[in-house]
């Protein structure tokens, strides 16, 4: 029996099917899923809905929900532990998914999490990089001066 959340997702998945396509067919029972631009806090719901829409005619809904839940656990590790993103970070998730009829499961590979920066974050990073460039230019100048002194010492001896 589907939970209240799963029922809501199924209803929204049917809505999404009519409104927008977030899946690209890349082979028999193989589809690239895309969440579109979302905040990180919403990735699990969005990915589940996209998968439900994409695979609704191919795989049983309980299999889709089960296997996407496993994928979402992996994505949590990537988004929170590896990339250290906060809940409001803007991301897009792309993943290739294939329904394996023999094993009755969805298999995922080529998982990509793309983070988008705000203008302020870009400006801050640019500022930091410019400061680092200035520091490196000073360091380079120091080395050039040392090389000059060494060359002078070698030529005078």
N, C-alpha and C positions, 0 to 999 in steps of 0.2 A: 504494500500500500504506500503510495507516494506521500511524502511529508508535505506540509503546507508550503514550505519553501520550494520544493520540487514542482508542486502544482503551479505555483506562481511562475516559475521558470519555464514550464511547458507552455503556459499561456503566453508569456512574453516571447518565447521562441517562435510561436506561431505568428505573432505580430511582426517580429523581425523578418520572418520569411517573406512577408508581403512588402515590407518597407525597404529593407536593404540587404544586399548580399555581402557577407563578410567571409566568404569561403570561395576558394578557387579550386576547381577540379584539376588534379594533376595526374590522374590515372584511375583505373578501375578501383573503386572503393578507397581511393586515396585523395585527400583534400588538404589544401593549405588553409588553416584557420587563422583569422586575424581579428583581434579585439577592436581594432581602430584605436584612436587616441582615448585613453581613459586615465583616471587617477589610480594609483597603485592599489588603493584600498578596495577597488571594485573589480579587480582582475578575475577573481574566482567566479563570481556570478556571470560576468560578461562572457568568459571563455565557455562556461557550461552552456549558456544560451546559444552561443554561436555553434557549438558542437551539436546541440540538439537540433538546430535548424539544418545544419549541413548533413547530418547522418540520420535524420528522422525516417527516411525511406529505405535506409540500408541496414541499420542496426537497431536492436531493441533499445527502448529508452532507458531501461534500468541498467543496461550495459554501458550506455553512453555516460550516464550520471556516475556510475561506479568508477569507470576508467578516467574520466575527467577529474574526479575527486583525487585520484592518485597523482595525476599530472599536476594538479593544483598544489599538492604537498611539495613536489619537486620545485615548482615555481616559487613557492614561499621561500625555500632555502636560497634560491637564486636572487630573488628580489630583496629579501630582508637581510639574509646572512652574508651573501657574497657582494651584492651591489650596494647594500646598506642604504636603501632608498626609504624615504618616509612615506606615510600614507597618502600625501597630497602630490607626490611626484607624478608627472605626466609620463605615461609609458604607452608602448604598443607591443603586443605580444603576437608573434607569428610562430606557428608550429605546423609541421606536416603530420597529418594523422591518417592512419589507414585502418580500415576494419578488416580484421582477420576472421573470416567466416568459420574456419576449422576450429580455432580456439575460442571463438565468440568473445573477442575483445578488441578494443582499440589500441593500436600501437602508435606511439609518438616518437618523432625524431626531428632533428634540425630545429631545436627550440631556440628562438631568438627573442630577447627582451631588449627593446630599444627605448632608451630614456631621452626625453626631450627637456631641454633646459629653458628656463625663463630668460627674458632679456637681461634681467638683473644678474642671474647666475652666469650668463655668458660674459657680461661686462666685468664681473668680479674675476672670472677665470682669465680674461684677457689682461686685466690689470696685473694679476699675479704673474702671468707669463711675461709681460713686458718688464716687470721688475726683475725676474729671473734672467732675462736677456741682458739687461743692463749690468747685473752682477757678473754674468759670464763675459761680457765685453770688457769689464774692468779687470777680471782675472786674466783674460787673454792679453790685455795691454801689459799687465804685470809680467807675464811670461815673455812677451816680446822684448821688454826692457831687460829682463834677465839674460835672454839670448844675446842681445846686443852687447851687454857687459862681458859676457863670456867670449864673444867673438873679438871684442877689443882686447881682452886679456890674451887671447890666443895670438892675435896678430902682432901684439907688442912684444911677445916673448920670442 
